Amino acid sequence: MTEGIMALCRAMGAGPDQEELLLPLVQAVSEQLARRLRPGIAPEDCGPAFSLAAAMAAMGQLAGITGENELSSFTAGELTIRRETGNRDAGDSLVRQAERLLSPWLEDGGFAFQEVQG
């Protein structure tokens, strides 16, 4: 399953120079997501959603590690040149999207309403 997730990461833009960091990241993210699945549910039970969610989460984590979300700018007088190499929230957004994708198979996130006697 790891090689399939790695292939999805490559399709999402991971370069060959990132493979050394990406492989352990994919393994860690996959294990983390697998532990969050409801009892009795295996990653294989989620179909392609598990691999895609793991790839999305790994790419989001990779963006945070490699600093691809950094902003650089240069100002001279009234002229400002700004280069954004990525959206600041892109990494977190990918992780949130991955969690939403797997939500039918994940355990409850811990939020619950309780009845209040009044």
C-alpha positions as MATLAB code, in Angstrom:
seq = 'MTEGIMALCRAMGAGPDQEELLLPLVQAVSEQLARRLRPGIAPEDCGPAFSLAAAMAAMGQLAGITGENELSSFTAGELTIRRETGNRDAGDSLVRQAERLLSPWLEDGGFAFQEVQG';
ca = [
       0.000    0.000    0.000;
       2.924    2.337    0.724;
       4.126    2.294   -2.877;
       0.633    3.230   -4.086;
       0.540    6.151   -1.666;
       4.005    7.229   -2.815;
       2.789    7.131   -6.434;
      -0.144    9.364   -5.515;
       2.254   11.792   -3.791;
       4.345   11.914   -6.962;
       1.193   12.627   -8.955;
       0.464   15.494   -6.534;
       3.848   17.040   -7.252;
       6.380   15.409   -4.928;
       9.756   15.484   -6.630;
      12.484   12.847   -6.638;
      14.537   15.018   -4.280;
      11.794   14.674   -1.640;
      11.586   10.851   -1.692;
      13.992   10.348    1.212;
      11.787   12.454    3.497;
       8.501   11.427    1.933;
       8.797    7.653    2.487;
       8.975    7.743    6.306;
       6.365   10.490    6.311;
       3.967    8.342    4.263;
       4.562    5.398    6.599;
       3.918    7.502    9.703;
       0.795    9.151    8.286;
      -0.572    5.779    7.148;
      -0.069    4.273   10.607;
      -1.655    7.303   12.251;
      -4.712    7.172   10.001;
      -5.026    3.397   10.417;
      -5.092    3.789   14.227;
      -7.947    6.294   13.900;
     -10.180    3.914   11.943;
     -13.225    2.537   13.732;
     -12.762   -0.873   15.380;
     -13.035   -3.672   12.840;
     -12.204   -1.407    9.887;
      -8.933   -2.009    8.032;
      -7.363    0.427    5.569;
      -8.283   -1.945    2.737;
     -11.974   -1.613    3.705;
     -11.848    2.080    2.758;
     -11.018    1.338   -0.884;
      -8.967    3.969   -2.689;
     -10.050    6.627   -0.159;
      -7.453    5.479    2.378;
      -4.510    5.728   -0.024;
      -5.675    9.089   -1.334;
      -6.240   10.470    2.170;
      -2.813    9.244    3.295;
      -1.170   10.868    0.263;
      -3.014   14.141    0.871;
      -2.044   14.177    4.549;
       1.578   13.314    3.742;
       1.795   16.092    1.153;
       0.280   18.531    3.655;
       2.831   17.518    6.263;
       5.638   17.708    3.701;
       4.667   21.274    2.823;
       4.987   22.236    6.488;
       8.350   20.512    6.878;
      10.022   21.764    3.726;
       8.798   25.336    4.112;
       6.979   25.386    0.792;
       4.498   27.773    2.318;
       7.049   30.499    2.967;
       6.462   34.022    1.752;
       9.250   36.216    0.493;
       8.994   39.862   -0.439;
      11.158   42.790   -1.400;
      10.195   46.448   -1.038;
      11.998   49.413   -2.555;
      10.220   52.714   -2.110;
       6.677   52.327   -3.403;
       7.437   49.113   -5.286;
       6.846   45.778   -3.599;
       7.674   42.466   -5.197;
       6.171   39.477   -3.426;
       6.635   35.851   -4.273;
       4.471   33.223   -2.676;
       5.706   29.682   -3.122;
       2.509   28.259   -1.714;
      -0.591   29.062    0.241;
       0.077   29.377    3.977;
      -2.846   27.151    4.832;
      -2.383   24.680    1.959;
      -0.677   22.034    4.107;
      -3.273   22.189    6.859;
      -6.031   22.271    4.278;
      -4.796   19.046    2.691;
      -4.730   17.324    6.076;
      -8.290   18.497    6.841;
      -9.489   17.338    3.414;
      -7.872   13.945    4.003;
      -9.721   13.606    7.311;
     -13.020   14.552    5.665;
     -12.389   12.010    2.920;
     -11.940    9.246    5.496;
     -14.656   10.482    7.864;
     -17.083    7.615    7.093;
     -14.491    5.150    8.454;
     -12.897    7.208   11.251;
     -13.811    7.039   14.906;
     -15.720    9.962   16.366;
     -13.503   13.009   16.694;
     -14.395   13.442   20.362;
     -17.066   16.129   20.024;
     -20.479   15.275   21.421;
     -23.576   17.070   22.624;
     -24.781   16.118   26.074;
     -28.183   16.714   27.470;
     -28.339   19.362   30.181;
     -31.029   19.102   32.811;
     -32.823   22.390   33.056;
];
